[in-house]
Amino acid sequence: MSSASPTVHAIIGGRLFSRDHVLAWEAERLPAAALKIGLPVPTGDLARQRMEFADDKLALGADEIKRRLRRDLRVGDVVANATARISRGGRATSVCELQVTGGSATGLVQWLENTYRDDYIRSMTAAHPDHFLIQALPGGRQEVIETTGGSPLPTRFLIDYTDLSTLTTQSDPAADADATGVAISAKGLHIGGVRHEFRDVPGGFHARLCVEFPRTTLPRILSEHRRHLAIEWSNWVEFAFGAGR
């Protein structure tokens, strides 16, 4: 892929946010994530902190990460399952859009889906301080441990990219690429999903990033998770198309 840096702007609630705005949100989250996992806050500029913190989490390994977060994950799982059951399949959405100059819709999704990349787990982890573990599993599933925006607790869930059965949002026929699937709790309950869609435009592409949460999810979590989406996807765009490596 090209080594030229893309230009990324986030759109949340109809308001345009610069890359500097999004980077400031990322810098604000890093100390909280480090405290949660019991690691020191790296020093240096944000780019260096981002990758060093990712490497520190990877050095712990999946088992140690789960051990350190076990109490929060246990509570988070109870809350996620209870919220999904109370919602009775109803969903609320958290949506962020990106305007990207450079790259392509298909190129980004192909990069994301290439789980055989040497840097796959590192790039998934580094995209957001609150990503504690993201790894590919057999059968098109992905294991995720993260703190969603606005939540006090990290949660563990699987995303099944081969299953769209319980999604309530409609697909965009104009999308050129997508990353779509259901989110499943540790107990096997469908607790939400993702419908991320990408459309090529002259000079770049547009992304509509949508997460489905249970209908009874607190409004603050829905609102704050839009920043989470802006942070992780802006970084993935830069990782995929040459910047931020």
N, C-alpha and C positions, 0 to 999 in steps of 0.2 A: 504494500500500500504506500501511498504517497507520504513523504516525510513533512509536507507542508502542514502547518497547524490550521485546523478548522476554526471558525468563529462560531461560538455558541451563545445564544441568548435564550433564557427561560421565560415562559409566559405562564403566570399563575393568576387566576381570577381576572383575566383580561389585562393584567399589568405586565409590562416587559421588565425583566431584570437582567442586568449585565453579568458578564462572567465574574467580575470582581465582587458583585453582590453574593453570588452563589459560593464563591471561594470563602467569603467571610462567614457564611453559614457553616461551611465545612470546618473551618478553623475553630469555630465556637463549639462544635460537637466533639472534637477530638479529645480534649481533656476529660470530658464526661465518660466517653467510651473507654479511655485508658483506665480510669478509676473503676469502672464496672468490671473490667477483666483483670484488674490487678497488675497492670503494667505501667512503667514510667512514661511520661509524656516525652516524646522525642524532641530534640532541639533542632534549630535551623529553620529555613524557610518552609512554607507549607508543602511544597513538592517533596522535599526531603523527609519531612515529618510523615507525610502520607505513606511513602514507600517503606520507611523504617518501621512504622507502626504495623503495617501489613506484614512485614517480615517477622516482627516480634510475635504476632498472633500465629503465623504459620509455624514458627519454631515451637510453639506450645504443643501443636498437634490437636487433632479433633477430640481425642479422649480427654485431654487436659482442659480444653476449652469447655467441654460439657461438664467436667467436674467442677470447674470454678464457677460456672453459671447454674449449677444444678438446682439450687433453691429457687432462683428466679424463673428458670425454665419450667419447673414444676407448677409454680403459681400461674405463670403465663399460659401454660397449656390448659389449666382449669378455666381461666378467664376466657380464653379463645373458644373453647368448646361450649361453655355456658352461653356466651354471646351469640354464637352461631345457632344454638338450639332455640334460644329465645327469639331470634330473628326469623326462624322458620323458613329459611331459604331466601328471605328478602335481603337485598344488598344496598349498600351506599357506596359511592365512588369517591376516590381521590384522584384528581386529574392535574397533570402538569404537561405543558407543551414545550417543545424546543424548536427554535429556528436555527438551522445549521448551514453555514456557508462552507462548502467543501465536503468531500465524501459522498456517499450514496446510501439510500435506504437499504438496498440489498447487501451492500458491502458491510454495513454495520451488523445486520442480523447474521450474516455468514460468519463474521468474526466472533460474535457472541456464541454461536452454536458450535464452533470448532473447539470441542472439549479436549482435543488432542494437542492443542497448543502447549508448548512448554510453560508458558506463563499464564495458563488458564486460571488456576486457583488464585495465583497472586493478583492478577488483574481484577478478578471478581471481588476479592477481599479488599484491595486497595481503593476501590471506587468510593467507599464511604467508611468513615470511622466506626459506625455502628454495625458494619458487617463483621461478624465474629467468625463465621464459617459459611462458605458457599462452595459446594462441590457437586460434581455430576455423579449420578447414580445410574445403574443399568436401567434400560427400558424407557429412556427419555425423561427421567425424573431428576430433580435437583434438590439437594438438601440445603436448607438455609437456616442459619441462626443469626438473628439481627434484632435490633431495637427499631421498631417502626416509629415514624415521626410522631412526637407527642406522647409516646408511651413511656411509663417509668420502668418497664420490664422488657428484657429480650424474650423472644419466643423462637421456638424451633418448629419448622413446618417443611413440607415437601411441596414442590411445584411439579405437576405432571403436565408436560407440554404435549402429550398425546391425547389428553382428555379435555374437552370443552363442554362437557355435558351439563354442568350446573352454572355456567356463566349466564348472566342476565343482560349484559351489554351486547349491543348489536355490532357486527363487523362492518367496516367501511369498505365498500366495493372498490373505492378508488385507491386503497392502500397498495403500495408496491411490495411491502414486506411486513411481517408481523412476528411477535413473540407472545404467544397466547397459551394459557393453561390454567388449571384449577390449583388452588392451594389446599393442602390436606394436613390436618393435625396429626400428632403422634398417635391418636386413637383412631385414625382413619376417617375422621369427619371432614367433609368439605366445608372449609371455613372462609372461602373467598376465591380470588383468582386474579389474573392479570390479563389485560388486553392492551398490549403495546403495539401501535400501528405506525407505519412509516411511509411517507409519500415523497417521491422525488419532485423537486421543484428546480427551476433554472438556477444553476450555480450551487446546488446543495440539496437538502431535504428537510422535511418537516416531520416532527415526531409528536404523536399524541400518546402520552403515557398514562394508562388508567389502571388503577388497582381497585378491585371489588372487595369491600369489607362487609361483614355482617351488618344488617340494617340498623341494629341498635348500638353500633360503635359510637363512641363519644365524638361529637363534632370537632373537638380540639385535635383529636388524633387524625381525623380526615384532613383537616386544614394543615396541620404541621407536616403530614406525610408528603404533601406536595413539595416541600423543601427537600425532603429526603430523595424524592424522585429527581429533582433538579440536580442535586449534588451527584448522585451515583451515575446518572445517564450522561451528564456533561463530561464527567471523567471518562466514562466508557467511550464516548465519542472521540475524545482526545487520545486515549490509549489506542483505539482502533485505527485512527488515521494519522498516527505518527507523533503526536505531541504527548507529553506527560509520561513517557516511558522511562 
